[in-house]
Amino acid sequence: MRRFAPTLALVLLIPVAGCGQQSFRPFTPPEGGYTVLMPGSPSRSERDENGLRMTVYEAGRRNESYAVASAAVPPGGVDLDGAVSGLAGTVGASGTRSQGQSNNGDGWREFEIETNGGRWFYSGRVLATQGRFYTVLAAGADARLSNTRVKTFVESFRLTSGATPGPGNGSPAPAQPMTLPMTPPPPFGAPAPPFGGPALGRPSDLPPPPPPPAASLPNPAVTPFRPTPPAEKIVGHPADPTFRDEAPAGGWLVGFDVWYSKFVNNDIIGAIRPIYWVNNAYALGQVHGTPTQSGTRLVAKPGYVVGAVNVRAAIAIDAITVTFMKANGEWLDKSDSYTSERLGGAGGWPTDISGNGAPVTGIVGRKSANVSGLGLTYRAAK
C-alpha cells in the first residue's frame, strides 16, 4: 500500500509573523496528546490536506511563528521524507537539510528549509507514532535549527503517553515546565498554577500545610444544604472489589494524591488517596492501588472543595480532571468554580461525575493491584 506524503502546504499554517515578544509557556491542547512550549496562547484551526484532516495550533512572536499540526495516520502510513520534500517544494526552497530515522512506520525527520536566498526559514520535525502524524514547525527570518528559541521549541514537543520519536525524546512529557532561554532574556519561569497546585513529584505521606486561617471552611454538619445528592456511581472496571473512603464527620473532600502507572504504553492512575479538610486541618485518607515513584498532589485553594470530577476510564482509570467549587456550608456554588489540569493519560472514555452542588464527602471505587474504578460520595440531604 502506498504511503501518504502530506505536503501540508505548511507555509499557509503560519500566515503571520506574530507580534511582540511573547513569553513561551507550556501548552497542551484541550484534547490532550502532547505538550509543547508556545509563545502566548495559540489559535486553533482544522485544515484538510489531500484528505488528511489536520488539527493546527499556531502562535507567533515578532519575526517568528510556531505551529503544531496533528492528524490520524491514514491507511498505509505516512512518508516522512515525502512530507519534508513536499514542504520544501511548496515554499520554493533554495536549500534543505534533514535527518532522522524510522522503524516499522514510526519515526521522525528533523529539517531546516531555506527560502528566498536565506531570507526566510522553515525548521522543525515531522513525526509518526502511535497512529498519529505530527508536524512541529517554526517559521521566520531567523527560524534556523541553530536558533536557541527554535531548537528549544522543537525539542520541547513531547507526547503525553509513550515515548516521543526524536533525539533526546525517549520518554514521556516532563512533569515540570521547561524554561526557554532567549536573548535578551525575558522574565521566564512558569507562573504558579491558578488553582494553587499541584506539587509535582511523589505525593508526600504528610498532609499539606493548612491554608490561611481566614479561609476556614464552614462546617456542613451543622447547617442544612439544599441540593439533593445524586445516586453514587463508579466509572471504570465493572468487576474488581469495591472500596469506600469518606471524610470524618463534618469534613470536606479537598484534593487527591495520585500515583501514575502504565497500561501497555499508556499512562494511567495506579493509586489514589483522598485529602480531606476537617476541624480546620487536613487529613489523609487511605491509599487505594499501588503507589509508584511518580505522582502528583492536587489540593483546592482556600475556600474551595471538590465538587465534580471528569474520569477517563475503560478497565483502568486513565486520568481525572477535578472541578473545585466554592463552599458556603449549605451547598457548593457551581457558578464559582475552577478546573484542574488533567492528571494522567489520554486513554479511556470521559465521564462527568458531579454532586450537583451537594457537598462531596469522599470517594468510592474498585481496585485490584491498581485502582480501577472511581466515583464520589455525598453527604445525605437533611
C-alpha positions as CSV (number, residue, x, y, z in Angstrom):
1,M,0.0,0.0,0.0
2,R,1.4,3.4,-1.0
3,R,2.3,5.6,1.9
4,F,0.8,9.1,2.2
5,A,3.1,12.0,1.8
6,P,1.4,15.1,3.3
7,T,2.9,18.3,1.9
8,L,0.5,20.2,4.2
9,A,1.2,23.5,2.5
10,L,2.7,24.4,5.8
11,V,3.6,27.8,4.5
12,L,-0.1,28.5,4.9
13,L,-0.2,27.3,8.5
14,I,1.7,30.4,9.7
15,P,0.5,33.3,7.7
16,V,1.5,36.0,10.2
17,A,4.9,36.6,11.7
18,G,3.4,37.3,15.2
19,C,3.5,40.4,17.3
20,G,5.6,41.4,20.3
21,Q,8.0,39.4,22.3
22,Q,5.6,36.8,23.7
23,S,6.9,34.6,26.6
24,F,7.0,30.9,25.9
25,R,4.8,28.8,28.2
26,P,3.9,25.1,28.3
27,F,0.8,24.3,26.2
28,T,-1.3,21.2,26.0
29,P,-4.3,21.1,23.6
30,P,-7.7,20.6,25.2
31,E,-7.9,17.2,23.5
32,G,-4.5,16.2,25.0
33,G,-1.9,14.1,23.3
34,Y,1.1,16.3,23.6
35,T,2.8,19.2,25.3
36,V,5.0,21.9,23.8
37,L,6.3,25.4,24.6
38,M,4.4,28.1,22.7
39,P,4.6,31.9,22.7
40,G,1.4,33.2,24.1
41,S,-2.0,31.5,23.6
42,P,-2.1,29.6,20.3
43,S,-5.1,29.7,18.0
44,R,-6.8,26.5,16.8
45,S,-7.9,25.6,13.3
46,E,-8.9,22.5,11.3
47,R,-7.5,22.0,7.8
48,D,-7.8,19.4,5.1
49,E,-4.7,18.4,3.1
50,N,-5.5,15.9,0.4
51,G,-8.0,14.2,2.6
52,L,-5.9,14.4,5.7
53,R,-7.7,16.3,8.4
54,M,-5.2,18.3,10.4
55,T,-5.7,20.0,13.8
56,V,-3.4,23.0,13.9
57,Y,-2.4,25.2,16.8
58,E,-0.5,28.4,15.9
59,A,1.2,31.2,17.8
60,G,3.6,34.0,16.9
61,R,6.2,36.4,18.3
62,R,8.0,39.1,16.4
63,N,9.5,37.8,13.2
64,E,8.9,34.2,14.1
65,S,5.8,31.9,14.2
66,Y,5.2,28.5,15.6
67,A,2.7,25.7,14.9
68,V,1.9,22.1,15.8
69,A,-0.3,20.2,13.4
70,S,-1.6,16.6,14.0
71,A,-3.8,14.1,12.3
72,A,-4.6,10.4,12.3
73,V,-2.2,8.3,10.2
74,P,-4.1,7.1,7.1
75,P,-4.1,3.5,6.0
76,G,-0.7,2.7,4.6
77,G,1.1,5.1,6.8
78,V,2.9,8.4,6.0
79,D,6.1,9.1,4.1
80,L,8.1,11.4,6.3
81,D,10.8,12.1,3.7
82,G,8.0,12.9,1.3
83,A,6.4,15.3,3.8
84,V,9.7,17.2,4.2
85,S,10.4,17.3,0.4
86,G,6.8,18.3,-0.3
87,L,7.1,21.2,2.1
88,A,10.4,22.3,0.5
89,G,8.8,22.2,-2.9
90,T,5.7,24.1,-1.7
91,V,7.7,27.0,-0.2
92,G,10.3,27.1,-3.0
93,A,13.3,26.0,-1.1
94,S,16.7,27.2,-2.1
95,G,18.4,24.8,0.4
96,T,17.2,21.9,2.5
97,R,18.8,19.7,5.1
98,S,17.2,16.9,7.1
99,Q,18.0,13.9,9.3
100,G,16.0,11.3,11.1
101,Q,15.1,7.6,11.3
102,S,12.1,5.3,11.2
103,N,11.2,1.8,12.3
104,N,8.1,-0.1,11.3
105,G,6.3,3.0,10.1
106,D,7.1,5.1,13.2
107,G,9.8,7.7,13.2
108,W,10.9,11.3,12.8
109,R,12.6,13.7,10.4
110,E,14.2,17.0,11.6
111,F,14.5,19.6,8.9
112,E,15.7,23.1,8.0
113,I,14.4,24.7,4.8
114,E,15.9,27.9,3.4
115,T,13.9,30.1,1.0
116,N,14.4,33.4,-0.7
117,G,18.2,33.1,-0.7
118,G,18.5,32.8,3.0
119,R,15.9,35.5,3.9
120,W,13.3,33.0,5.4
121,F,13.5,29.6,7.1
122,Y,11.2,26.8,8.0
123,S,12.5,24.4,10.6
124,G,11.1,21.6,12.8
125,R,10.2,18.0,12.9
126,V,7.7,15.6,11.4
127,L,6.8,12.5,13.5
128,A,4.7,9.4,13.0
129,T,3.9,7.4,16.1
130,Q,1.0,5.6,17.9
131,G,-1.2,6.1,14.9
132,R,-0.7,9.9,14.7
133,F,1.2,12.2,12.4
134,Y,2.7,15.4,13.9
135,T,4.4,18.5,12.4
136,V,6.3,20.8,14.8
137,L,7.2,23.9,12.7
138,A,8.8,27.2,13.3
139,A,9.0,29.9,10.5
140,G,10.7,33.2,10.3
141,A,13.6,35.3,9.2
142,D,15.9,33.5,11.7
143,A,14.0,30.3,12.2
144,R,17.1,28.1,11.8
145,L,17.6,25.0,14.0
146,S,20.6,26.8,15.4
147,N,18.3,29.5,16.8
148,T,18.0,28.8,20.5
149,R,14.3,29.6,20.6
150,V,13.5,27.4,17.6
151,K,15.7,24.5,18.9
152,T,14.1,24.6,22.3
153,F,10.6,24.8,20.8
154,V,11.2,21.8,18.7
155,E,12.8,19.8,21.4
156,S,10.1,20.7,23.9
157,F,7.5,18.7,22.0
158,R,6.6,15.6,24.0
159,L,3.8,13.1,23.7
160,T,1.9,12.7,27.0
161,S,1.6,9.0,26.5
162,G,4.6,6.9,25.5
163,A,8.0,7.7,24.1
164,T,8.4,10.6,21.6
165,P,10.4,9.8,18.5
166,G,13.4,12.1,18.0
167,P,16.8,12.8,19.6
168,G,16.6,13.1,23.3
169,N,12.9,12.3,23.3
170,G,12.9,8.8,24.6
171,S,10.5,9.5,27.5
172,P,7.0,10.9,28.0
173,A,6.5,14.6,28.6
174,P,8.3,16.0,31.6
175,A,6.1,16.8,34.6
176,Q,7.5,20.2,35.2
177,P,7.5,23.1,32.7
178,M,10.8,23.9,31.0
179,T,12.5,27.3,30.9
180,L,13.3,28.7,27.4
181,P,16.5,30.7,27.1
182,M,16.3,33.8,24.9
183,T,18.4,36.9,24.1
184,P,17.7,39.3,25.6
185,P,16.3,37.1,28.5
186,P,12.7,37.9,29.3
187,P,11.2,37.3,32.8
188,F,10.8,33.5,32.3
189,G,9.8,30.9,34.8
190,A,6.4,29.2,34.6
191,P,3.7,31.0,36.6
192,A,2.2,29.3,39.6
193,P,-0.9,27.2,38.6
194,P,-4.0,29.4,39.1
195,F,-5.6,26.7,41.2
196,G,-2.7,26.7,43.8
197,G,-1.3,23.2,43.0
198,P,-0.4,20.5,42.3
199,A,3.0,20.0,43.8
200,L,4.8,17.7,41.4
201,G,6.7,14.6,42.4
202,R,5.9,11.7,44.6
203,P,3.0,12.6,46.8
204,S,4.0,13.2,50.4
205,D,2.9,10.9,53.3
206,L,2.4,14.1,55.3
207,P,-0.8,16.2,54.9
208,P,-0.3,19.5,53.1
209,P,0.1,22.7,55.2
210,P,-3.2,24.4,56.2
211,P,-4.5,27.4,54.3
212,P,-4.6,30.9,55.9
213,P,-6.9,31.0,58.9
214,A,-9.4,33.3,57.2
215,A,-10.1,30.7,54.7
216,S,-11.6,28.2,57.1
217,L,-14.5,26.3,55.5
218,P,-17.9,26.3,57.1
219,N,-19.0,23.1,58.9
220,P,-21.5,21.3,56.7
221,A,-22.5,19.0,59.5
222,V,-24.3,21.8,61.4
223,T,-26.0,23.6,58.5
224,P,-28.6,22.1,56.2
225,F,-27.9,22.2,52.5
226,R,-30.4,22.5,49.6
227,P,-29.3,20.1,46.8
228,T,-30.4,16.5,46.8
229,P,-27.3,14.5,46.0
230,P,-27.4,12.1,43.0
231,A,-27.0,8.4,43.3
232,E,-23.4,7.2,43.6
233,K,-21.8,5.7,40.5
234,I,-18.4,4.1,39.8
235,V,-16.7,4.6,36.5
236,G,-14.2,2.0,35.3
237,H,-13.8,-1.7,35.8
238,P,-17.1,-3.4,36.4
239,A,-15.9,-6.4,38.5
240,D,-13.0,-5.6,40.8
241,P,-13.5,-5.4,44.6
242,T,-15.1,-2.1,45.7
243,F,-13.8,0.3,48.4
244,R,-15.2,3.3,50.1
245,D,-13.2,6.2,51.7
246,E,-15.0,9.1,53.4
247,A,-14.1,12.1,55.4
248,P,-14.7,12.2,59.2
249,A,-17.9,13.8,60.3
250,G,-18.1,17.4,59.1
251,G,-15.2,17.0,56.7
252,W,-14.9,18.0,53.0
253,L,-13.0,16.3,50.2
254,V,-10.5,18.9,49.1
255,G,-7.9,17.1,46.9
256,F,-6.1,13.9,45.9
257,D,-2.7,12.3,45.9
258,V,-2.3,10.2,42.7
259,W,0.4,7.9,41.6
260,Y,1.0,7.1,37.9
261,S,1.4,3.7,36.3
262,K,1.3,2.1,32.9
263,F,-1.2,0.1,30.9
264,V,0.7,-1.2,27.8
265,N,2.2,2.2,26.6
266,N,-0.5,4.4,28.2
267,D,-0.2,6.4,31.4
268,I,-2.9,5.5,33.9
269,I,-3.5,6.2,37.6
270,G,-2.1,3.4,39.6
271,A,-3.1,4.6,43.0
272,I,-5.2,7.4,44.6
273,R,-5.6,8.8,48.1
274,P,-8.2,11.4,49.1
275,I,-7.3,14.5,51.1
276,Y,-9.9,15.9,53.5
277,W,-10.4,19.2,55.4
278,V,-11.9,18.6,58.8
279,N,-11.7,20.5,62.1
280,N,-9.6,23.2,60.4
281,A,-6.9,20.8,59.4
282,Y,-6.0,18.4,56.6
283,A,-6.4,14.7,57.0
284,L,-5.3,11.9,54.6
285,G,-7.5,9.0,53.5
286,Q,-6.3,5.6,52.6
287,V,-4.1,4.7,49.6
288,H,-6.1,2.7,47.1
289,G,-4.0,0.9,44.5
290,T,-0.2,0.5,44.2
291,P,2.0,3.7,44.7
292,T,4.9,4.2,42.3
293,Q,7.8,6.6,42.1
294,S,5.8,9.1,40.0
295,G,2.9,11.1,41.3
296,T,1.1,14.4,41.9
297,R,-0.6,16.1,44.8
298,L,-3.6,18.3,43.9
299,V,-5.3,20.4,46.7
300,A,-8.0,23.0,46.4
301,K,-7.2,26.6,47.0
302,P,-8.5,28.1,50.3
303,G,-12.3,28.2,50.5
304,Y,-12.9,25.7,47.7
305,V,-13.6,21.9,47.8
306,V,-14.0,19.1,45.3
307,G,-17.4,19.4,43.6
308,A,-17.0,17.2,40.5
309,V,-14.6,15.0,38.6
310,N,-14.2,14.0,35.0
311,V,-12.9,10.5,34.9
312,R,-11.3,9.0,31.8
313,A,-11.6,5.2,32.1
314,A,-12.1,1.8,30.5
315,I,-10.8,-1.1,32.5
316,A,-8.4,1.2,34.3
317,I,-8.5,4.8,35.4
318,D,-6.6,6.7,32.7
319,A,-7.0,10.2,34.1
320,I,-9.0,12.5,36.3
321,T,-9.8,16.2,36.0
322,V,-11.1,17.9,39.1
323,T,-13.6,20.8,39.3
324,F,-13.3,22.7,42.6
325,M,-16.3,24.8,43.8
326,K,-16.7,27.5,46.4
327,A,-18.2,26.1,49.7
328,N,-20.7,28.0,51.7
329,G,-21.8,25.5,54.2
330,E,-25.2,24.7,52.7
331,W,-24.2,23.8,49.1
332,L,-21.4,24.3,46.6
333,D,-21.5,27.3,44.4
334,K,-21.3,25.8,40.9
335,S,-21.0,29.4,39.4
336,D,-17.8,30.0,41.4
337,S,-15.5,27.2,40.4
338,Y,-12.3,26.3,38.6
339,T,-10.9,23.2,36.9
340,S,-7.6,21.5,37.4
341,E,-5.3,20.2,34.7
342,R,-5.8,16.6,33.6
343,L,-4.0,14.1,35.9
344,G,-3.0,11.0,33.9
345,G,-3.0,9.9,30.3
346,A,-5.3,10.3,27.3
347,G,-6.8,6.8,27.1
348,G,-10.3,5.7,28.1
349,W,-13.6,7.5,27.7
350,P,-14.6,10.6,29.7
351,T,-17.4,10.6,32.2
352,D,-18.5,13.5,34.3
353,I,-19.4,12.8,38.0
354,S,-20.9,15.7,39.9
355,G,-22.8,16.2,43.1
356,N,-24.9,19.0,41.5
357,G,-23.8,21.3,44.3
358,A,-24.1,18.8,47.2
359,P,-21.1,18.5,49.5
360,V,-18.7,15.7,48.4
361,T,-17.5,13.6,51.3
362,G,-15.1,11.1,49.8
363,I,-14.6,8.6,47.0
364,V,-15.9,5.1,46.1
365,G,-14.2,2.8,43.6
366,R,-12.8,-0.5,42.7
367,K,-9.3,-1.8,42.8
368,S,-7.0,-4.8,42.4
369,A,-3.3,-4.1,42.0
370,N,-4.2,-0.7,40.7
371,V,-7.2,1.5,41.3
372,S,-9.6,0.5,38.5
373,G,-12.9,2.4,39.3
374,L,-13.7,5.7,40.8
375,G,-16.7,7.7,41.9
376,L,-17.8,10.3,44.5
377,T,-19.7,10.1,47.8
378,Y,-22.1,12.8,49.0
379,R,-23.5,13.9,52.4
380,A,-27.1,12.9,52.7
381,A,-29.7,15.6,52.5
382,K,-31.4,16.7,55.7
